[in-house]
Every structure is written in structure tokens, then in C-alpha cells.
Amino acid sequence: MFARIDFKALEPEIEKIREAQLEKVPYMLVIGEKEMAANAVAVRSRKEGDLGVMKQDEVVAKLNEMWDALNKKSSAEKPLTEQQKQNV
């Protein structure tokens, strides 16, 4: 899994979101003043749009789910090495 983190505090929020969409960033986590006060993150998906505001622990749990699913998918696609076969 690869994560790119951009801290662009000086640009207006809408410009950052538009730039990320043009760059086809799959997920954006936007933290503005409201989110800071609520200890939350606004989540946007390139495909699904605005996913709403989530608490930090919800975002971490969702990212962990995605990571686990990605690992299961990639491990299912790769054949086992000889050493892995011996350990099974």
C-alpha cells in the first residue's frame, strides 16, 4: 500500500480537492478547522465522492480493512514458493 501525504495549508481547500481529483488520487483525507475541532477527518473518494466526516479511529479501521483485503487479494494471486509450501 502506498500513501502520499500533502500538507497544503496555504491553498484554499477546494483547490486542493480539485487538484487531487485531476491527479486521480483514490482517497483524500481533508482536515479543516471543523474537523480539527471535532477530532475527525472528511473523507473523499475519487469514485464515490464525499464519504462524509469520520472520527480518526473509524478512518484507521477502514484503512486497515482495505489493507487486509489488498493483502489477501495479492497473496491469493501469487503462487507459493517452495519454502512457503513446506511451512503449510
C-alpha angles and dihedrals in degrees: 000000000000126000126190116198121198122186106196103158095156097058121081111261095241091056092052092050092048092048091050091050091051089050089050095237105180097217133015126197109201120194115187132160093282092050092047091053091049095043087237143119130228107227124207128182123204090223101034102032121214111014094181135241119317133185114250094252090053091053092048091049091049092049090049090051091051091047092050092048091049092050093049091050095048094045091050090054096050121078116235119260119233091258092051090050090054091051094052 
